[in-house]
Amino acid sequence: MKFYGAIVVLLALAVFGQSSFAEQVSYRDYKVYSINVDSAEKHTILKRWQDVKGVDFWDRAGYRVMIHPSLQAAFERFLSMNSFTYERIIEDVEATIEAERKYDQEYRRRKAASGRATVDFEHFWTNAEINDYLDELAQTFPSLVSVETIGTSHEGRPIKSITISTNNGVAGSKPVVFVDGGIHAREWAGVMSVVYLIHELVEHSSSYADMLNKDWVIIPVANPDGYEFSHTNNRMWRKNRFPATILCTGIDLNRNWDYMWAFSSNACSDSYAGESAFSELETQALNRVMQRYGSNIALYLAVHTYGDMILYPYGYAWPFVPVANQAGHIALGVQARDAVTAVGGPQYIVGNSAEILYTANGCSDDYAAGVIGAQYAYTLELTGGGSNGFDLPASQIQAVATQTFQIYRTMANNS
């Protein structure tokens, strides 16, 4: 396949003098705290820090928080004064990022030197590598795969979807499974789990006749500008790259959907929802494809990291408003959880996002259920590999992707 040769060229460029990390934002001496939050009151108290510059809540529950060095003493005093128990699980975030970069550079050097041109899950793929792979699959498996550019990002990058269907790569004659990954840029492990899903369904299609009883529409990188930026400039970048104000860049694409969307005034926040629902080119593109299949979407999966959670709608209100077939969502989520643990994966929590975590407006799973009419809709918060969070070691990609595949398979076969 041409893609494999393209990888070798890209790897060689990476080895011989291309410094793609020259402008990387440094997280030297940033620390990550794991905090025990044992009541709703404490959860509310902790959230006071959510929009403070230099504070980054790493998971949806907000119990693992990255803190700028200048705020660490004050943050620890706050925790002690409010009787939080905590531990520092990462002493220097930059050290973990440097280890990730070093591994990737060494991997690419070995690969270029060996001349091997095979797809593997030993490193985090770039946006270009993913797009090349999708295009090559469409050329090689035309009776199963079609690829289209569903839109263009703010910086002009293509947003690509792949359709996998035994009907010559055309979806719609069967119930549809709609999957998107990478809507939050830094969540690389989620992107790789989606690429692994594509790889298995296409290149090993004979092993998955059960899953191909449905059509699959997959967008592996829903936020290509942000994903690229997280590789080249800021490993912890979450939003897209739209200039929200003169001083602040980016919209949280998972707050920008037109279902119970809510205005937020802090444009510098990592969860800034934009000036209006569907203001962003990326969410507009995904919505056009979702509208195409409508209520024929049997299963919608938004793939995120991290937190070991399988979450169902609705998340916009507390007390939470349950999705119409709540019992079915719970039962299917439990089946998926059990399938992961059966292959040695972590024990996922199954529940409503507002109940388990907190309320959030304008999210894609709420939109899929409340507007599109998908029969089942979930947000998957995949495992972060212990304390690593978004910096899942590349050595664990294969294991996490294999475990997560059991979620996809179980949910597709039972929805």
Backbone torsions as a table, in degrees:
resi	resn	phi	psi	omega
1	MET	NA	140.8	-178.0
2	LYS	-60.5	-32.7	-178.5
3	PHE	-54.9	-40.6	-176.4
4	TYR	-64.1	-40.7	176.2
5	GLY	-65.5	-36.4	179.1
6	ALA	-63.2	-35.9	178.3
7	ILE	-60.2	-44.2	-178.0
8	VAL	-61.3	-40.8	178.0
9	VAL	-62.1	-46.5	179.3
10	LEU	-61.8	-39.6	179.5
11	LEU	-65.3	-41.5	179.6
12	ALA	-63.0	-41.2	177.4
13	LEU	-61.2	-39.0	-179.9
14	ALA	-65.3	-31.7	-175.8
15	VAL	-81.1	-40.2	-169.9
16	PHE	-98.3	70.9	163.8
17	GLY	93.7	-6.8	179.6
18	GLN	-81.3	112.8	-176.8
19	SER	-98.5	83.1	-176.3
20	SER	-78.4	-7.5	-176.6
21	PHE	-108.5	13.2	-172.8
22	ALA	-61.1	-32.2	-174.8
23	GLU	-106.8	23.6	-177.6
24	GLN	-62.8	135.1	172.5
25	VAL	-67.9	136.3	-179.0
26	SER	-94.0	139.1	174.2
27	TYR	-116.7	37.7	179.6
28	ARG	-61.6	127.6	177.2
29	ASP	68.4	5.4	167.2
30	TYR	-65.2	139.6	179.5
31	LYS	-117.2	153.3	175.9
32	VAL	-115.7	128.3	-178.2
33	TYR	-107.9	134.7	169.8
34	SER	-102.5	121.6	-168.4
35	ILE	-118.1	133.1	176.8
36	ASN	-84.7	113.2	-179.9
37	VAL	-113.0	105.5	-169.9
38	ASP	-107.6	14.1	177.1
39	SER	-158.5	158.4	177.7
40	ALA	-63.1	-35.5	179.5
41	GLU	-62.9	-43.7	179.3
42	LYS	-66.9	-35.3	177.3
43	HIS	-60.1	-44.3	179.0
44	THR	-64.1	-41.4	179.5
45	ILE	-62.5	-45.4	-178.9
46	LEU	-63.2	-36.3	-177.4
47	LYS	-65.0	-11.7	175.5
48	ARG	-59.0	-23.4	-177.9
49	TRP	-89.4	-3.1	-167.2
50	GLN	-60.6	-39.4	-176.7
51	ASP	-103.5	15.6	176.9
52	VAL	-76.6	129.7	179.0
53	LYS	-62.5	130.7	-177.5
54	GLY	96.9	1.6	178.5
55	VAL	-119.4	130.9	-176.9
56	ASP	-133.6	110.8	176.7
57	PHE	-78.6	112.8	-170.0
58	TRP	-78.2	-33.8	-179.7
59	ASP	-119.6	165.5	-173.9
60	ARG	-62.7	-31.9	179.3
61	ALA	-74.3	-22.5	177.2
62	GLY	79.7	18.4	-177.2
63	TYR	-92.9	-6.9	172.9
64	ARG	-121.7	118.0	-167.8
65	VAL	-130.4	130.3	176.0
66	MET	-93.8	133.1	-173.1
67	ILE	-125.7	132.2	174.8
68	HIS	-60.2	145.1	-178.7
69	PRO	-52.8	-37.6	-176.5
70	SER	-69.3	-16.6	-177.5
71	LEU	-104.2	-4.9	-170.7
72	GLN	-64.4	-42.2	-179.9
73	ALA	-63.3	-45.1	179.9
74	ALA	-65.8	-38.4	-179.5
75	PHE	-66.3	-41.8	178.8
76	GLU	-66.5	-37.0	175.4
77	ARG	-62.8	-43.1	177.7
78	PHE	-58.1	-46.9	-179.5
79	LEU	-61.3	-43.3	-179.3
80	SER	-67.5	-43.4	-178.7
81	MET	-63.0	-29.8	-178.6
82	ASN	-101.8	15.7	173.0
83	SER	61.2	34.8	171.5
84	PHE	-83.2	138.9	166.9
85	THR	-97.3	143.0	-174.1
86	TYR	-156.4	167.1	170.0
87	GLU	-142.6	151.6	174.2
88	ARG	-87.2	113.8	-175.1
89	ILE	-96.9	-19.5	171.4
90	ILE	-133.7	121.6	-176.9
91	GLU	-84.6	-27.6	-179.5
92	ASP	-148.0	102.3	-176.9
93	VAL	-61.9	-36.6	-179.1
94	GLU	-61.3	-33.7	178.6
95	ALA	-63.3	-38.6	178.4
96	THR	-69.7	-36.5	178.3
97	ILE	-68.0	-41.5	178.3
98	GLU	-61.7	-39.2	177.7
99	ALA	-63.6	-39.4	178.0
100	GLU	-63.6	-45.7	179.2
101	ARG	-63.0	-44.5	-178.9
102	LYS	-60.9	-43.9	178.7
103	TYR	-60.0	-45.6	-176.4
104	ASP	-64.1	-42.7	179.8
105	GLN	-64.6	-41.5	178.9
106	GLU	-67.3	-39.7	177.1
107	TYR	-58.8	-49.0	-177.1
108	ARG	-66.4	-35.3	177.5
109	ARG	-64.7	-44.7	178.9
110	ARG	-63.3	-42.7	-176.7
111	LYS	-66.2	-43.2	179.4
112	ALA	-64.9	-40.3	-178.7
113	ALA	-67.6	-35.9	-176.8
114	SER	-79.3	-24.8	-177.0
115	GLY	75.7	5.1	178.4
116	ARG	-64.2	138.1	-176.9
117	ALA	-130.7	60.6	-179.8
118	THR	-122.4	148.4	175.4
119	VAL	-70.5	134.4	175.5
120	ASP	-145.3	170.8	179.9
121	PHE	-121.7	50.1	-180.0
122	GLU	-106.6	-1.1	177.8
123	HIS	-151.0	166.1	177.4
124	PHE	-85.8	122.2	-176.7
125	TRP	-74.7	148.6	172.8
126	THR	-81.5	168.2	177.6
127	ASN	-60.9	-40.7	179.8
128	ALA	-63.9	-41.8	179.0
129	GLU	-62.7	-41.0	179.7
130	ILE	-65.4	-46.5	-179.3
131	ASN	-63.4	-40.4	177.4
132	ASP	-62.2	-39.1	-179.7
133	TYR	-65.7	-44.2	177.8
134	LEU	-58.7	-46.7	-179.0
135	ASP	-62.1	-39.9	-179.3
136	GLU	-68.3	-36.4	176.1
137	LEU	-62.1	-40.9	179.9
138	ALA	-63.6	-37.0	179.1
139	GLN	-72.3	-36.1	-173.3
140	THR	-85.8	-29.7	-176.5
141	PHE	-125.1	60.7	-173.5
142	PRO	-66.0	-20.4	179.1
143	SER	-83.3	-3.8	-177.3
144	LEU	-126.0	-27.1	-167.3
145	VAL	-127.1	139.6	164.7
146	SER	-135.1	146.6	-179.0
147	VAL	-127.0	137.9	176.2
148	GLU	-138.8	153.6	170.9
149	THR	-89.5	111.5	-173.1
150	ILE	-88.2	-10.2	180.0
151	GLY	176.7	-179.1	-179.5
152	THR	-130.0	138.7	-178.6
153	SER	-75.1	174.4	179.4
154	HIS	-58.0	-37.7	-178.7
155	GLU	-91.2	8.9	172.2
156	GLY	91.4	12.0	178.6
157	ARG	-84.0	144.3	177.4
158	PRO	-70.7	142.3	170.9
159	ILE	-104.5	113.6	-171.2
160	LYS	-108.0	143.1	172.0
161	SER	-120.9	151.8	174.6
162	ILE	-121.1	132.1	175.8
163	THR	-108.4	128.1	-180.0
164	ILE	-117.8	113.5	-176.3
165	SER	-152.8	138.9	176.3
166	THR	-70.2	-7.0	175.5
167	ASN	-91.6	56.0	178.7
168	ASN	55.5	36.8	176.2
169	GLY	72.4	19.2	179.6
170	VAL	-112.3	119.4	-177.8
171	ALA	-87.8	158.2	173.0
172	GLY	124.4	-23.1	179.1
173	SER	-79.1	-15.5	176.5
174	LYS	-125.6	167.4	171.4
175	PRO	-57.1	147.5	-172.9
176	VAL	-107.9	136.8	166.7
177	VAL	-102.7	120.0	-176.9
178	PHE	-109.5	122.8	-175.9
179	VAL	-128.5	133.3	170.0
180	ASP	-131.3	145.0	178.2
181	GLY	-130.1	164.2	171.7
182	GLY	70.0	20.6	177.3
183	ILE	-68.3	-28.5	167.9
184	HIS	-101.4	119.8	-163.7
185	ALA	-59.1	-40.7	-170.9
186	ARG	-79.0	-2.9	-173.7
187	GLU	-89.3	66.0	-172.0
188	TRP	-63.9	-36.8	-177.4
189	ALA	-63.4	-34.1	176.4
190	GLY	-64.8	-42.7	177.2
191	VAL	-59.4	-45.6	-177.1
192	MET	-66.7	-33.0	177.6
193	SER	-66.9	-33.3	177.8
194	VAL	-72.1	-40.5	176.7
195	VAL	-62.5	-39.5	177.9
196	TYR	-63.2	-40.7	176.0
197	LEU	-57.5	-47.3	178.7
198	ILE	-59.7	-48.2	-179.4
199	HIS	-55.3	-47.1	-178.2
200	GLU	-67.0	-47.4	-176.8
201	LEU	-63.0	-33.2	-175.9
202	VAL	-92.1	-56.0	-172.7
203	GLU	-78.2	-17.8	176.0
204	HIS	-125.4	39.9	-172.8
205	SER	-60.0	-30.2	-178.7
206	SER	-64.6	-19.9	179.7
207	SER	-87.2	-7.5	-171.7
208	TYR	-130.0	44.9	176.8
209	ALA	-59.4	-32.1	178.8
210	ASP	-62.0	-45.7	-178.6
211	MET	-70.5	-29.7	-177.9
212	LEU	-83.7	9.5	166.3
213	ASN	-71.8	-11.0	172.0
214	LYS	-118.0	159.5	172.0
215	ASP	-89.5	147.2	-177.3
216	TRP	-119.3	128.7	173.6
217	VAL	-121.3	118.0	-168.4
218	ILE	-131.4	130.1	172.1
219	ILE	-114.8	99.6	-174.2
220	PRO	-71.1	-31.4	179.7
221	VAL	-128.5	93.2	-177.5
222	ALA	-79.2	-12.6	-176.4
223	ASN	-132.2	70.1	-171.9
224	PRO	-64.4	-34.5	178.9
225	ASP	-65.1	-48.0	180.0
226	GLY	-64.5	-40.2	179.8
227	TYR	-62.2	-43.7	177.4
228	GLU	-62.2	-44.4	-178.0
229	PHE	-63.6	-35.3	179.4
230	SER	-69.5	-22.4	176.5
231	HIS	-84.4	-34.9	-170.3
232	THR	-102.3	-26.8	-171.6
233	ASN	-129.0	-44.4	-172.2
234	ASN	-144.3	102.3	-175.0
235	ARG	-58.7	-26.6	-175.5
236	MET	-96.9	12.8	-178.4
237	TRP	-67.9	137.3	-173.8
238	ARG	-114.4	-40.3	-168.6
239	LYS	-87.6	-174.1	170.7
240	ASN	-82.6	-164.3	-174.2
241	ARG	-119.4	24.6	176.0
242	PHE	-71.5	133.3	179.6
243	PRO	-73.8	96.5	-176.0
244	ALA	-66.3	-41.7	175.9
245	THR	-142.8	-178.6	176.6
246	ILE	-61.4	-34.8	-173.9
247	LEU	-97.6	-23.3	-169.7
248	CYS	-126.4	138.1	-177.9
249	THR	-116.1	138.3	167.3
250	GLY	107.4	142.4	174.1
251	ILE	-118.7	138.0	173.1
252	ASP	-75.2	106.8	-174.8
253	LEU	-67.0	-18.3	176.6
254	ASN	-93.7	20.5	167.4
255	ARG	-126.4	8.7	-168.6
256	ASN	-107.3	7.0	-177.3
257	TRP	-84.8	149.8	-172.0
258	ASP	-88.3	59.2	170.1
259	TYR	-145.3	112.5	-176.0
260	MET	53.9	35.9	175.8
261	TRP	-63.6	145.7	179.8
262	ALA	-135.5	135.7	178.4
263	PHE	-70.2	138.9	173.0
264	SER	-127.9	135.7	-170.3
265	SER	-84.4	-20.5	-174.9
266	ASN	-87.8	95.7	-177.3
267	ALA	-69.8	-14.8	179.2
268	CYS	-87.9	-9.4	-178.9
269	SER	-68.2	147.5	176.1
270	ASP	-67.5	-15.2	179.3
271	SER	-111.9	24.9	179.6
272	TYR	-63.0	127.8	-170.3
273	ALA	-89.4	-3.8	-177.6
274	GLY	90.9	175.5	-177.2
275	GLU	-76.8	-22.5	178.9
276	SER	-159.7	163.1	175.6
277	ALA	-63.3	141.0	-179.2
278	PHE	56.9	32.3	175.6
279	SER	-72.0	-18.1	-169.6
280	GLU	-101.7	143.7	-179.0
281	LEU	-60.4	-33.8	-177.2
282	GLU	-68.7	-47.1	179.9
283	THR	-70.1	-33.0	175.2
284	GLN	-60.5	-42.0	-178.6
285	ALA	-65.5	-46.2	179.3
286	LEU	-63.0	-40.1	-178.9
287	ASN	-64.0	-39.3	179.4
288	ARG	-58.5	-40.3	-179.7
289	VAL	-72.1	-40.8	178.2
290	MET	-62.5	-40.6	178.7
291	GLN	-63.8	-31.2	-179.8
292	ARG	-59.7	-38.1	-176.5
293	TYR	-100.9	-20.1	172.8
294	GLY	51.7	-136.4	-175.6
295	SER	-72.3	-1.1	172.0
296	ASN	-74.5	-6.4	174.6
297	ILE	-75.5	107.0	180.0
298	ALA	-77.5	-29.5	-175.2
299	LEU	-147.6	125.8	174.6
300	TYR	-114.9	130.6	179.9
301	LEU	-129.4	118.3	170.7
302	ALA	-98.0	116.7	-172.2
303	VAL	-98.6	117.6	-178.6
304	HIS	-127.8	172.1	165.5
305	THR	-139.9	147.6	6.6
306	TYR	-141.8	173.3	178.5
307	GLY	152.5	-1.7	178.7
308	ASP	55.8	54.7	-176.5
309	MET	-136.2	142.0	172.0
310	ILE	-117.4	107.9	-167.4
311	LEU	-115.2	136.9	179.6
312	TYR	-117.6	160.7	-178.5
313	PRO	-71.8	164.0	1.5
314	TYR	-103.9	149.4	-176.2
315	GLY	-110.7	7.9	-171.2
316	TYR	-87.4	-10.7	-173.1
317	ALA	-141.3	154.0	171.7
318	TRP	-136.5	128.4	-0.4
319	PRO	-57.9	145.1	-170.4
320	PHE	-71.1	149.2	175.8
321	VAL	-94.0	116.1	-176.0
322	PRO	-75.7	143.9	172.9
323	VAL	-62.5	153.8	-171.6
324	ALA	-55.2	-45.9	179.5
325	ASN	-101.8	56.9	-176.8
326	GLN	-57.4	-44.6	-178.4
327	ALA	-60.7	-39.8	177.7
328	GLY	-65.3	-40.0	177.2
329	HIS	-61.6	-44.2	-179.8
330	ILE	-63.5	-46.3	-177.6
331	ALA	-61.9	-43.6	179.9
332	LEU	-67.7	-38.0	177.3
333	GLY	-63.2	-40.2	178.7
334	VAL	-66.1	-39.7	176.2
335	GLN	-59.3	-44.1	179.1
336	ALA	-65.5	-42.6	177.6
337	ARG	-57.3	-47.1	-177.8
338	ASP	-65.9	-33.2	178.5
339	ALA	-66.4	-35.8	178.4
340	VAL	-69.3	-47.5	-178.8
341	THR	-64.6	-29.1	-179.7
342	ALA	-65.5	-23.5	178.1
343	VAL	-105.4	19.3	175.3
344	GLY	88.9	11.6	179.4
345	GLY	-81.9	178.2	-178.6
346	PRO	-73.1	166.3	178.0
347	GLN	-86.3	101.6	179.6
348	TYR	-73.3	149.0	172.3
349	ILE	-93.0	133.4	178.5
350	VAL	-110.6	127.6	178.9
351	GLY	175.4	-179.2	176.9
352	ASN	-79.1	136.8	-174.2
353	SER	-64.6	-38.4	-179.8
354	ALA	-68.6	-33.0	-179.7
355	GLU	-75.2	-44.3	-176.3
356	ILE	-78.2	-36.5	-171.1
357	LEU	-118.6	-88.9	-177.9
358	TYR	-164.5	168.5	179.1
359	THR	-78.0	147.8	176.5
360	ALA	-150.9	132.1	-177.5
361	ASN	-98.1	154.2	172.7
362	GLY	70.3	32.5	-177.2
363	CYS	-93.5	154.4	-172.5
364	SER	-69.1	-36.0	-178.5
365	ASP	-69.4	-37.6	174.8
366	ASP	-61.7	-40.9	179.6
367	TYR	-65.5	-42.8	-179.2
368	ALA	-60.8	-39.6	179.8
369	ALA	-79.4	-45.7	-170.7
370	GLY	-81.5	-26.5	-177.6
371	VAL	-113.3	-51.5	-177.0
372	ILE	-70.7	-35.5	-178.6
373	GLY	86.3	25.8	175.9
374	ALA	-57.9	138.9	-177.6
375	GLN	-63.4	-42.0	176.7
376	TYR	-131.1	139.5	178.8
377	ALA	-142.9	132.0	-177.6
378	TYR	-140.8	154.3	160.4
379	THR	-107.3	126.4	175.8
380	LEU	-100.6	122.0	172.1
381	GLU	-103.0	98.0	-173.8
382	LEU	-72.0	168.2	-178.2
383	THR	-66.8	147.1	178.3
384	GLY	-102.1	6.5	179.3
385	GLY	72.4	57.4	179.3
386	GLY	73.2	-127.5	-176.1
387	SER	-87.3	1.3	-171.9
388	ASN	-73.0	-26.0	178.2
389	GLY	66.2	-125.2	-177.8
390	PHE	-74.6	-20.8	179.8
391	ASP	-89.2	54.5	174.0
392	LEU	-56.7	126.1	177.6
393	PRO	-57.1	138.2	-178.5
394	ALA	-58.5	-27.3	178.8
395	SER	-64.2	-16.3	-178.9
396	GLN	-101.0	-0.7	-177.4
397	ILE	-57.6	-50.1	-176.1
398	GLN	-59.0	-44.4	-178.5
399	ALA	-64.3	-47.1	-178.9
400	VAL	-65.2	-41.8	180.0
401	ALA	-64.9	-39.6	179.1
402	THR	-65.6	-43.2	178.1
403	GLN	-64.2	-45.1	-177.9
404	THR	-65.0	-31.3	177.9
405	PHE	-56.4	-31.2	178.5
406	GLN	-68.1	-30.3	172.8
407	ILE	-64.1	-50.6	-179.0
408	TYR	-58.5	-45.8	-175.2
409	ARG	-67.0	-46.5	-178.5
410	THR	-63.4	-44.8	-178.3
411	MET	-68.4	-40.7	-179.9
412	ALA	-64.7	-38.8	-175.9
413	ASN	-78.7	-12.7	-175.7
414	ASN	-122.4	11.4	179.3
415	SER	-107.5	NA	NA
